[in-house]
Amino acid sequence: MPITRTFRAALIAVCALSLVGAALWWSDRTDDAPYAVSADGPRVTLAYDGERPDEDVAAFLTVFVQRLAAGDVKGVDALADGYPDGSGAGRESSDFLRPLAASAAAGKVTAEVAGVEDARPLSQRVRAPGGGTSQADLALADGKHLRIQLAREHGVWWGYALAPAG
């Protein structure tokens, strides 16, 4: 049975649309966080009170504590503000974070992480999947505490507010 011109044109259109769709999906992937644990950075020990969070939250917290222990205030601020290049670093956070560097490097850090919530309406969840919020309370080795409000955007976790845990 010969293939008609109409069928051939439809087949080419479907293939072209599939390729365009695949290209758009590939360019919009967010399965790799823009941060990673550094092999050259200080070795940190992070333990969890209660249930261990999913791997993405655990990776974020490990990177956060590692940067804090290294005294990389600009790097911590980048994680806190969602600016991978550290452009959001400000004097206020430097004054707050710098004294915590020695505490983070002093030994084991214990984290208590709340469950993930996504209170957005369904229409927002469909348009921008991979969202949610959580919170982590860190107990540093010398007894100092730090609270991080976590937000997940397009499948990547960021800490967006830092405060002494009370």
N, C-alpha and C positions, 0 to 999 in steps of 0.2 A: 504494500500500500504506500503510495508516494506521500511525502510530507508536503502539505500545502503552504503557500506563502504566508497565510494568516497564522497558521500554527507555528511556523518558523519564527515569525516576528514576535509572537507571544512568548515563545520559549526564550528568545534573546532578551526580551524585556524582563522576564522573570529572573533570568541569570544576572542581568545588569543590576536590577534592584537588590538581589541577594548579595552581590558583591558590595554595593554601596552600603547596605545594612551591616554587613560584616565589618566594613571599614569604620563605620560610625561606632559600632560596638567596641571595636579594638581600641579606637582613639579615646573612648570614654571609660575604659577599664580603670578601676581603682583598687586592684587586688594587691598592689604593692604600696606600703606606706612610704612616705617621703623621708623616713628616718629609720635607722637601724642601730642595733647594739654595735658598739665599736670594739674591735679586737685590740686596738691600741689604748683604749680608755681604761680607767680603773676597774678592777674586778669588783662587782657588787654582789651581795647576797640578799635576795629578796624572798621573804617568807610570807605566807598568807594566813591570816586569822580567818577561820571559816573556809568556805568553798573557794577553790582556786578559780579565778576568772578565765574567760576564753583567751586563746593565745594572742589575739590582737591587743587586748587590754594588758595582758602580762608583758608583751613586748614593749608597749608604750611606757608602762611603769618602770621597766628595767632600763630603758633608754633615759627616762626622766631622772632616775636615781643615779645612773652612771654619769650623766652630764652634771648633775648637782654635785656629786662627789668630786668631780674633776674641777669644780669651780667655774664651769662653763656657763656663766649666768646668761650670756647671750643665747647659747644653745637651749637652755631651759626655758628662757623667755620665748624662743621660737616655738617650742612645744606648747607653751601655755597660751600663746596668742594665735597659733595656727599659721605662723609665717616661717616656712622652712628655711629661709635665708637669715632669720634673726632680725629682720628689719623692724619688728615691733618692740624690740628691747627698749625698756625705759628706765630712767633713774630710780623710780619708786620700786620696781621689782628687783633691781640690782641691790638696792639697800636692804630689801627684805630677804633675798635669796643668798647673798654672799655669806652671811654668818652661818647659814645652814650647811655650807659645803663641808666643813670639817665634821659635822654631825653625821652627814650621809656617808662620809668616807670612814667613819670610826668603826664600823662593823655591820652586823645584820640589820636590815630594815624590814619592818613588818608592815604589811598592807592589809587593810580590811576594805573590801570592794563591795559596793552595793550592786544589786541586780540591775540589768539594763531595762530602761523604760523607753517607749516611743509613743508619746501622747499626741503626736501629730494626727490630723484628720487623714482618713484613708486616701483622699485625693492627693495630699502631699506625699504620703508614703509611696504611692504609685509613681508620681513624677520624680521623686528623689529617694530611691530605696537606700537602705544601709544607714539610716539615721538612728538616733537614740541618745539618751543621756544616762550617766551613772555618776558615782562619786567614789573616791578612794581616800581613806585616811591612812597616812603613813606615820608610823612610830619609828623615829630615828634611834640609832644605838644609844645616844646619851639622854634619851627621854624626851627630846623635843618632838613636836607633832606638826604635821602639815596636812591640810585638806586640799584635794584637787577635784574640781568639778570637771567631769569628762563629757565631751560631746563627740558623737560620731556623725560625720558628714560624708556621704558617698562611700561608706565602708571604711573610713580612716578615722582613728581616734585622735582627739586633741584635748588637752587640758585647758580650760578657759577661765578659771578663776583659782587663784591660790590664796590661802589664808591659813593662819595658825589654826589647828584643829582645837576645838574647845570641848 
